[in-house]
Amino acid sequence: MVAGSVAVNKGDQNLGFISAQNLNPQKARVLLMLALTKTRDNAKIQKYFEKY
C-alpha cells in the first residue's frame, strides 16, 4: 500500500485542482460531494479538505 499527501502546485491551483491531502479516494469523493452542496468556489472547497 502506498500512502502520503498529494500537494498541488501553483499551476495546478490556477487550473482549479484541489488537493485531497491525506484522504483516501473514497473519503475525498464523499467530502467533495458534500462541499459541492455548499459552494462551487475552489478556494473554499480546498479549505474543507485542509480542515477535514
N, C-alpha and C positions, 0 to 999 in steps of 0.2 A: 504494500500500500504506500502511496506517495501522499505526503501531507505538506502543507505550507501555505503561506499567504501569497496572494497574487496582487501585485501593485499595478496601478495604472499611471502611465507617464503623461506628461502634458499634452502630447499629440493625441493620445487616446482620449483624454478628457475633452479635448476640443471636438472630437468626433462623437462625444456623448456616451462613451463607455463608462460602466460602473464596476468598481471592484467589489467582489463578494467577500473580500477579506479572508477569514478563516472558515467560512461556512462551506459545508458540502453542497453539491449541486441541488439536492432536494430541498434543503433548508433555504438556499438562496432563491430558488424558484418561488417558494411559498412567501418569503419576505417581499420579493419583487411584486407578486400578485397583490399582496396587502398594501404595499406602498403605492401602487398604481391606482388603488381605490381612493387615495387621499390627494395625490398630486401627480403631475407629469413633469415636474421640474427635476432635472437630473441631479442638481446640487443637493436638493432636499432628500432625494432618494439615496444618494451616496451617504448622507449623514445618517440615515436609518441603518444602512449597512455598517457604518462605523460604530453606531451605538449598540446594535443588537448582534 
